[in-house]
Amino acid sequence: MKLQYLGDSRDSFKWDYHDYLTSALGYTKLNILLMLTPDDNSNQGKTAPAIYPSRKPIHDLCCELREQRNIRLIYKLPSATGSKYLIELHKGETYLTNRNRKEYFSGLSTPKRQVLFLDPDNGFEPEKSHSKKHVLYSDIEAIIQQISEESVISVFQYFRRISFTDDFTCIKQRLISGYATAIYWHSLMFVAISKSKDTIDKVLTVNRQYSQGRPVSILQ
């Protein structure tokens, strides 16, 4: 992610959903891999958080993030919503590069029940090339080998000119191992992955609960 995206409409969906998911699963930690890359001169990141109908504490936090451009404010997320889980920023505010990728995805803390959120600029690697803006399928496999069957990996996926239904099918086919489900809104999808089908079934149940009264769609 880029700091210029902080507090925009996609951030509003991002934090509303992951707070809900972690809390509804009853997990103890939301472990965030920021996958930071430098800001650019584009207009991305300027959409208002209110475009996505997040809960008021999330909206207020996004406004604060947008104003201060300080990612460490995300530590306030569980207290803002009255949740009991803890936030971890794996590798802190280290920028992801092509040279440190292997080290970046190593050394994960391993509580039995956690959500690990990967926040790349673009999402999964495309078929022909990749960059520091992408998560590699080998990165996902390296994480799966470190975590429990109850843990959940969630990956940010930006719209890439094919329907999310077709894109999700491609993503599932390219996963080296594990089970997946997904939820999407507008131009943003979150793909949940676990080594356990039972765990993914629980995520699917939470996604269905979350979708009630919200403009999101679910894939399985």
GINOR-V182686 format. One record per residue. N is the residue number from 1. SS is DSSP state (~ for helix, > for strand, _ for the rest). PHI is phi in whole degrees, 0 to 359 (999 if undefined). Layout:
{{N/SS/PHI} {N/SS/PHI}}
//
This chain:
{{1/_/999} {2/_/245} {3/~/298} {4/~/294} {5/~/276} {6/_/302} {7/_/82} {8/_/278} {9/~/296} {10/~/290} {11/~/298} {12/~/299} {13/~/294} {14/~/305} {15/~/280} {16/~/298} {17/~/292} {18/~/288} {19/~/296} {20/~/296} {21/~/299} {22/~/297} {23/~/291} {24/~/294} {25/~/285} {26/_/74} {27/_/273} {28/_/268} {29/>/212} {30/>/252} {31/>/260} {32/>/253} {33/>/257} {34/_/294} {35/_/52} {36/>/297} {37/_/227} {38/_/297} {39/_/298} {40/_/231} {41/_/261} {42/_/281} {43/_/269} {44/_/293} {45/_/96} {46/_/255} {47/_/285} {48/_/289} {49/~/300} {50/~/291} {51/~/299} {52/_/264} {53/_/281} {54/_/285} {55/_/294} {56/~/303} {57/~/299} {58/~/290} {59/~/302} {60/~/296} {61/~/295} {62/~/296} {63/~/298} {64/~/292} {65/~/299} {66/~/295} {67/~/285} {68/~/263} {69/_/52} {70/_/238} {71/~/297} {72/~/292} {73/~/296} {74/~/293} {75/~/300} {76/~/280} {77/~/305} {78/~/296} {79/~/291} {80/~/296} {81/~/260} {82/_/74} {83/_/267} {84/_/253} {85/_/283} {86/>/249} {87/>/264} {88/>/234} {89/>/256} {90/_/298} {91/_/66} {92/_/56} {93/_/254} {94/_/292} {95/>/279} {96/_/280} {97/_/231} {98/_/292} {99/_/274} {100/_/257} {101/~/303} {102/~/299} {103/~/292} {104/~/300} {105/_/265} {106/_/252} {107/_/68} {108/_/292} {109/_/292} {110/_/231} {111/_/297} {112/_/294} {113/_/230} {114/>/214} {115/>/256} {116/>/253} {117/>/256} {118/>/260} {119/_/238} {120/_/288} {121/_/299} {122/_/248} {123/>/125} {124/>/291} {125/_/300} {126/_/285} {127/_/288} {128/_/261} {129/_/202} {130/_/208} {131/_/213} {132/_/293} {133/_/277} {134/>/240} {135/>/266} {136/_/270} {137/~/295} {138/~/291} {139/~/297} {140/~/299} {141/~/296} {142/~/297} {143/~/290} {144/~/304} {145/_/291} {146/_/259} {147/_/246} {148/_/279} {149/_/291} {150/_/274} {151/_/285} {152/>/233} {153/>/261} {154/>/238} {155/>/238} {156/>/292} {157/>/229} {158/>/275} {159/_/304} {160/_/229} {161/_/70} {162/_/229} {163/_/300} {164/~/299} {165/~/299} {166/~/291} {167/~/296} {168/~/296} {169/~/300} {170/~/296} {171/~/299} {172/~/300} {173/~/293} {174/~/269} {175/_/298} {176/_/288} {177/_/204} {178/_/100} {179/>/241} {180/>/215} {181/>/215} {182/>/208} {183/>/222} {184/>/216} {185/>/210} {186/_/54} {187/_/252} {188/>/225} {189/>/234} {190/>/246} {191/>/257} {192/>/264} {193/>/227} {194/>/212} {195/_/284} {196/_/245} {197/~/294} {198/~/300} {199/~/294} {200/~/294} {201/~/298} {202/~/293} {203/~/297} {204/~/300} {205/~/298} {206/~/296} {207/~/300} {208/~/295} {209/~/296} {210/~/297} {211/~/289} {212/_/294} {213/_/80} {214/_/239} {215/_/275} {216/_/241} {217/>/234} {218/>/241} {219/>/233} {220/_/215}}
//
